[in-house]
Amino acid sequence: MTDMAGKVALVTGAAGGLGRATAQAFAAAGASVVVADIVTAGGKDTVELILGAGGEATFVECDVTVESSVRALVATTVATYGGLDYAYNNSGIEGHPAPVAEMTDAEFRRVMDVNLFGVFYCMKYEVPEMLKRGGGVIVNCSSTAGLRGYAGMTPYVASKHAVAGITKAAALEYATQGIRIVSIHPAAIATDMVARAMAESPDMAAAIESMHPIGRVGEPREIANVVVFLCSDGASFMTGSQIVVDGGALCHG
Ligand SMILES: NC(=O)c1ccc[n+]([C@@H]2O[C@H](COP(=O)([O-])OP(=O)(O)OC[C@H]3O[C@@H](n4cnc5c(N)ncnc54)[C@H](O)[C@@H]3O)[C@@H](O)[C@H]2O)c1
């Protein structure tokens, strides 16, 4: 098992879903975890789950679309636990599906604000703290939608491709300074986001259920385990990579 004792991990969007599972996995590995989300109740529940299992965690309310909020999040992380070693920039929204000709400007920007600018602001304030420690690992949450198209989801697909792009550029910038930066690309994982998507229409539900050759949707812990591995020394030669965790979904082309 990965030993992260003495390390500090920051997870955004950790009020539920993939973020909560990953915060729990970091804590189980021994890291102190900052649980960040715009939703306070769920974030505090995540902290309670971690404390109840014998781990260490603190909740910080943060809106990743607001630069000053992200700056304050990272400052609070350092003030609370003394530094930052690992970050999982996970906050994201799927947006309301519509063909591009019917997509509103406001909706496109809303999705880009959370999924792209949120990741940009996080990296901007995480990197300097990791440089002070002599290194660290950032995992940015993209999607299989960062590697292929999905009809009706232009802003989501654009934002997730952009996450892969800024991950690669930033990885190059800090590769010699001990900071590894990768993106993770899940297919459908059983969270509130997928439940909302499946509720859109029976066709959507059927498409999601049948997209994985492995025969089921994924579980949040199956992403969390990979994020923790990517942050571990076992992944020491990985940076700038796009890590697909998709039950074989992209094998369909
Ligand atoms: N579930 C999937 O199938 C799947 C697949 C591929 C990628 N993803 C990505 O994984 C990430 C997590 O998704 P999830 O499935 O756990 O969804 P989720 O809706 O359960 O969780 C997303 C979290 O992000 C938080 N959030 C939203 N806007 C925010 C903001 N402005 N500031 C801070 N936090 C904010 C939400 O409050 C929520 O807790 C997202 O980036 C999503 O795009 C999910």
The ligand as a Gaussian input file, in Angstrom:
#p B3LYP/6-31G(d) Opt

LIG

0 1
 N      -18.725000      10.578000     -13.160000
 C      -18.243000      10.391000     -14.369000
 O      -18.687000       9.514000     -15.101000
 C      -17.115000      11.228000     -14.893000
 C      -16.477000      10.816000     -16.067000
 C      -15.422000      11.551000     -16.571000
 C      -15.007000      12.684000     -15.892000
 N      -15.667000      13.073000     -14.768000
 C      -15.183000      14.279000     -14.101000
 O      -14.912000      13.969000     -12.751000
 C      -15.045000      15.142000     -11.964000
 C      -15.932000      14.818000     -10.769000
 O      -17.201000      14.474000     -11.246000
 P      -18.259000      13.600000     -10.427000
 O      -18.749000      12.564000     -11.338000
 O      -17.702000      13.223000      -9.104000
 O      -19.421000      14.679000     -10.308000
 P      -20.189000      15.289000      -9.073000
 O      -21.202000      16.214000      -9.667000
 O      -20.635000      14.199000      -8.167000
 O      -19.061000      16.120000      -8.319000
 C      -18.526000      17.328000      -8.816000
 C      -18.171000      18.201000      -7.641000
 O      -17.650000      19.447000      -8.134000
 C      -18.179000      20.461000      -7.320000
 N      -18.179000      21.764000      -7.996000
 C      -18.968000      22.175000      -9.021000
 N      -18.719000      23.459000      -9.312000
 C      -17.744000      23.867000      -8.460000
 C      -17.071000      25.097000      -8.265000
 N      -17.365000      26.188000      -9.005000
 N      -16.120000      25.167000      -7.295000
 C      -15.824000      24.081000      -6.537000
 N      -16.425000      22.904000      -6.669000
 C      -17.393000      22.790000      -7.625000
 C      -19.600000      20.014000      -7.022000
 O      -20.164000      20.699000      -5.901000
 C      -19.398000      18.534000      -6.783000
 O      -19.153000      18.220000      -5.423000
 C      -15.615000      16.214000     -12.891000
 O      -14.555000      17.041000     -13.342000
 C      -16.172000      15.406000     -14.047000
 O      -16.236000      16.153000     -15.238000
 C      -16.703000      12.376000     -14.243000

